[in-house]
Amino acid sequence: MVDKIKLVIAFLLIVAGIAGFYYLHDSAAVLRLASVLVGLLLAAAVAWSSDPGKRFFIFGKDSVAEAKRVVWPSRKETLQTTGVVILFAIVMALFLWAVDASLMMMVNKLMGRGE
């Protein structure tokens, strides 16, 4: 129950930051942005103190660690794969255009509109 209250407070802090942004509509843009950022930072601090918040931040940390272990393709591999995909898309578009045009000709002939 305490965790739910903390998450509600975090949500209300975000809402307060956004409300401050609109309340300060005549102020400098820096103050408006600071209002939102303070609301978000306070909300993150309150959410982090709850059990679901701690699990979420641990999940985020584990996700970053997992992304670092990924073997990313080289520039050459990326360009080759992109080329194959673009070539396939062009060939498929031409094929579908040919099928569509031939079906349209057949339908026109069947309906007596073709010459």
PAZAPA-4460 file (N, C-alpha, C; in steps of 0.05 Angstrom, whole numbers, plus 32768, in hexadecimal, padded with zeros to 4 digits):
% residues 115
    n_x    n_y    n_z   ca_x   ca_y   ca_z    c_x    c_y    c_z   seq   type   mol
   8011   7FE8   8000   8000   8000   8000   8011   8019   8000     1      M     A
   8027   8018   800F   8039   802F   8010   8046   8034   7FF5     2      V     A
   804C   801F   7FE6   8058   8022   7FCB   8044   8030   7FB8     3      D     A
   802B   8028   7FBA   8017   8035   7FA9   8014   8053   7FAF     4      K     A
   8015   8059   7FC9   8014   8076   7FD0   802C   8085   7FC5     5      I     A
   8044   8078   7FC7   805C   8085   7FBC   8059   808A   7F9E     6      K     A
   804E   8076   7F90   804B   8079   7F73   8036   808E   7F6C     7      L     A
   8021   8090   7F7C   800E   80A6   7F77   801A   80C1   7F7C     8      V     A
   802B   80C3   7F91   8039   80DC   7F97   804C   80E3   7F80     9      I     A
   8059   80CF   7F75   806B   80D3   7F5E   805B   80DE   7F46    10      A     A
   8044   80D2   7F41   8033   80DB   7F2B   802A   80F8   7F30    11      F     A
   8023   80FE   7F48   801A   8119   7F4F   8031   812D   7F4C    12      L     A
   8049   8125   7F51   8060   8137   7F4D   8065   813D   7F30    13      L     A
   8061   8129   7F1F   8063   812D   7F02   804D   8140   7EF9    14      I     A
   8035   813C   7F03   801F   814E   7EFC   8025   816A   7F06    15      V     A
   8030   816D   7F1D   8037   8187   7F28   804C   8195   7F17    16      A     A
   805F   8186   7F0D   8074   8191   7EFC   8068   819B   7EE2    17      G     A
   8056   818C   7ED7   8049   8194   7EBE   8036   81AC   7EC3    18      I     A
   8028   81AC   7ED9   8017   81C2   7EE0   8027   81DB   7EE4    19      A     A
   803F   81D9   7EF0   8051   81EF   7EF4   805A   81FB   7ED9    20      G     A
   805E   81E9   7EC6   8065   81F2   7EAB   8050   8205   7E9F    21      F     A
   8037   81FD   7EA2   8021   820D   7E97   801B   8226   7EA9    22      Y     A
   8020   8223   7EC3   801B   8239   7ED5   802F   8250   7ED0    23      Y     A
   8047   8248   7EC9   805C   825C   7EC4   805E   8264   7EA6    24      L     A
   8047   8265   7E99   8047   826A   7E7C   8052   8286   7E75    25      H     A
   8052   8299   7E87   805E   82B3   7E82   807C   82B4   7E89    26      D     A
   8086   82A0   7E96   80A2   82A0   7E9F   80B4   8297   7E89    27      S     A
   80CE   8298   7E8F   80E2   828F   7E7C   80DF   8271   7E77    28      A     A
   80E7   8269   7E5F   80E5   824D   7E58   80F6   823B   7E6A    29      A     A
   810C   8246   7E74   811E   8236   7E86   810F   822F   7E9F    30      V     A
   8100   8242   7EAA   80F1   823D   7EC3   80DB   8228   7EBE    31      L     A
   80CE   822A   7EA7   80B9   8217   7EA0   80C5   81FB   7E9D    32      R     A
   80DB   81F9   7E90   80E8   81DF   7E8D   80F2   81D4   7EA8    33      L     A
   80FD   81E6   7EB8   8106   81DE   7ED3   80EF   81D3   7EE3    34      A     A
   80D8   81DF   7EE1   80C0   81D5   7EEF   80BA   81B8   7EE8    35      S     A
   80BB   81B2   7ECE   80B5   8196   7EC6   80CB   8184   7ECF    36      V     A
   80E5   818C   7ECC   80FB   817B   7ED4   80FB   8175   7EF2    37      L     A
   80F6   818A   7F02   80F5   8186   7F1F   80DF   8172   7F26    38      V     A
   80C7   8175   7F19   80B2   8162   7F1E   80B9   8146   7F17    39      G     A
   80C7   8143   7F00   80CF   8128   7EF7   80E4   811C   7F0A    40      L     A
   80F8   812C   7F12   810D   8122   7F23   8102   811B   7F3F    41      L     A
   80F0   812B   7F4A   80E4   8125   7F64   80D3   810B   7F62    42      L     A
   80C5   8109   7F4C   80B4   80F1   7F47   80C6   80D9   7F45    43      A     A
   80DC   80DB   7F37   80EE   80C4   7F34   80FA   80BC   7F4F    44      A     A
   8100   80D0   7F60   810B   80CA   7F7B   80F7   80BC   7F8C    45      A     A
   80DE   80C5   7F8B   80C9   80B9   7F9B   80C3   809D   7F90    46      V     A
   80C1   809A   7F76   80BC   807F   7F6A   80D2   806C   7F70    47      A     A
   80EB   8075   7F70   8102   8064   7F75   8101   8059   7F92    48      W     A
   80F4   8067   7FA4   80F3   805D   7FC0   80DE   8048   7FC3    49      S     A
   80CD   8043   7FAF   80B9   802D   7FB2   80C5   8014   7FA6    50      S     A
   80B9   7FFD   7FAE   80C2   7FE3   7FA4   80C0   7FE0   7F86    51      D     A
   80A8   7FE7   7F7A   80A7   7FE5   7F5D   80BA   7FF8   7F4F    52      P     A
   80BF   800F   7F5A   80D2   8022   7F4F   80EE   8017   7F4F    53      G     A
   80F6   800A   7F66   8111   7FFE   7F67   8114   7FE8   7F53    54      K     A
   80FF   7FD8   7F50   8100   7FC2   7F3C   8102   7FCD   7F1F    55      R     A
   80F4   7FE4   7F1B   80F5   7FF0   7F00   8111   7FFB   7EFA    56      F     A
   811E   8008   7F0E   8139   8012   7F0A   814D   7FFC   7F07    57      F     A
   814A   7FE6   7F15   815B   7FCF   7F12   8158   7FC3   7EF6    58      I     A
   813F   7FC1   7EEC   8139   7FB8   7ED1   8147   7FC9   7EBD    59      F     A
   8145   7FE4   7EC0   8153   7FF6   7EAE   8171   7FF2   7EAD    60      G     A
   817C   7FEE   7EC5   8199   7FEA   7EC7   81A1   7FD0   7EBA    61      K     A
   8191   7FBB   7EBE   8197   7FA1   7EB1   8194   7FA3   7E92    62      D     A
   8181   7FB3   7E89   817C   7FB7   7E6C   8194   7FC4   7E60    63      S     A
   819F   7FD8   7E6D   81B7   7FE6   7E63   81CF   7FD3   7E61    64      V     A
   81D2   7FC2   7E76   81E8   7FAF   7E77   81E4   7F9A   7E60    65      A     A
   81CC   7F92   7E5B   81C6   7F7F   7E45   81CC   7F8C   7E2A    66      E     A
   81C5   7FA5   7E27   81CA   7FB3   7E0D   81E8   7FB5   7E08    67      A     A
   81F8   7FB7   7E1D   8215   7FB9   7E19   8220   7F9E   7E10    68      K     A
   8213   7F88   7E16   821D   7F6E   7E0E   8215   7F66   7DF2    69      R     A
   8203   7F75   7DE6   81FA   7F6F   7DCB   8211   7F73   7DB7    70      V     A
   8214   7F61   7DA4   8228   7F64   7D8F   821A   7F73   7D78    71      V     A
   8221   7F8C   7D74   8214   7F9C   7D60   8222   7F97   7D45    72      W     A
   8213   7F98   7D2F   821F   7F94   7D14   8232   7FAB   7D0D    73      P     A
   8245   7FA4   7CFC   8258   7FB9   7CF3   824A   7FCB   7CDF    74      S     A
   8257   7FE1   7CD8   824B   7FF3   7CC4   8247   7FE5   7CA9    75      R     A
   825A   7FD5   7CA1   8258   7FC7   7C88   8240   7FB4   7C88    76      K     A
   823D   7FA4   7C9D   8227   7F92   7C9F   820C   7FA1   7C9F    77      E     A
   820B   7FB7   7CAD   81F2   7FC7   7CAD   81EB   7FD1   7C92    78      T     A
   81FF   7FDC   7C83   81FA   7FE6   7C68   81F2   7FD0   7C55    79      L     A
   81FF   7FB8   7C57   81F7   7FA2   7C46   81DB   7F99   7C4C    80      Q     A
   81D4   7F96   7C65   81B9   7F8E   7C6C   81A4   7FA2   7C63    81      T     A
   81AA   7FBC   7C66   8198   7FD1   7C5D   8194   7FCF   7C3F    82      T     A
   81AA   7FCB   7C31   81A8   7FC8   7C13   8197   7FB1   7C0B    83      G     A
   819A   7F9A   7C18   818A   7F83   7C12   816C   7F89   7C17    84      V     A
   8166   7F96   7C2D   814A   7F9C   7C34   813E   7FAF   7C1F    85      V     A
   814D   7FC4   7C17   8143   7FD7   7C04   813F   7FCA   7BE9    86      I     A
   8153   7FB9   7BE0   8150   7FAB   7BC7   8138   7F99   7BC7    87      L     A
   8134   7F8A   7BDD   811C   7F79   7BDF   8102   7F88   7BDD    88      F     A
   8102   7FA0   7BEB   80E9   7FB0   7BEA   80E4   7FBA   7BCE    89      A     A
   80F8   7FC1   7BBF   80F5   7FCB   7BA3   80EB   7FB4   7B91    90      I     A
   80F8   7F9C   7B94   80EF   7F85   7B84   80D3   7F7D   7B8A    91      V     A
   80CC   7F7D   7BA4   80B1   7F76   7BAC   809C   7F8A   7BA2    92      M     A
   80A3   7FA4   7BA2   8091   7FB9   7B98   808C   7FB5   7B7A    93      A     A
   80A2   7FAF   7B6B   809E   7FAB   7B4E   808E   7F92   7B49    94      L     A
   8092   7F7D   7B58   8082   7F65   7B55   8065   7F6A   7B5A    95      F     A
   805F   7F77   7B70   8043   7F7C   7B77   8036   7F8F   7B63    96      L     A
   8046   7FA2   7B58   803B   7FB4   7B43   8034   7FA4   7B2A    97      W     A
   8046   7F91   7B23   8041   7F80   7B0B   8028   7F6F   7B0F    98      A     A
   8025   7F63   7B26   800D   7F53   7B2C   7FF4   7F64   7B2B    99      V     A
   7FF5   7F7B   7B38   7FDE   7F8D   7B38   7FD7   7F96   7B1C   100      D     A
   7FEB   7F9D   7B0C   7FE5   7FA7   7AF0   7FDA   7F90   7AE0   101      A     A
   7FE4   7F78   7AE2   7FDA   7F62   7AD2   7FBD   7F5A   7ADB   102      S     A
   7FB8   7F5B   7AF5   7F9D   7F55   7AFE   7F89   7F6B   7AF5   103      L     A
   7F92   7F84   7AF4   7F81   7F99   7AEB   7F7B   7F96   7ACD   104      M     A
   7F8F   7F8E   7ABD   7F8B   7F89   7AA1   7F77   7F73   7A9D   105      M     A
   7F7A   7F5D   7AAC   7F68   7F46   7AA9   7F4B   7F4E   7AB1   106      M     A
   7F48   7F5D   7AC6   7F2D   7F65   7ACE   7F21   7F78   7AB9   107      V     A
   7F31   7F8A   7AAE   7F27   7F9C   7A99   7F1F   7F8D   7A80   108      N     A
   7F2E   7F78   7A79   7F27   7F68   7A61   7F0D   7F59   7A66   109      K     A
   7F0B   7F4D   7A7E   7EF3   7F3F   7A85   7EDA   7F51   7A85   110      L     A
   7EDD   7F6A   7A8C   7EC7   7F7C   7A8D   7EC2   7F8B   7A73   111      M     A
   7ED3   7F85   7A5F   7ED0   7F90   7A45   7EDA   7FAC   7A42   112      G     A
   7EEA   7FB5   7A54   7EF5   7FD0   7A52   7F10   7FD1   7A45   113      R     A
   7F1D   7FBB   7A43   7F38   7FBA   7A37   7F37   7FB9   7A19   114      G     A
   7F4C   7FC1   7A0C   7F4D   7FC0   79EF   7F61   7FAC   79E6   115      E     A
***
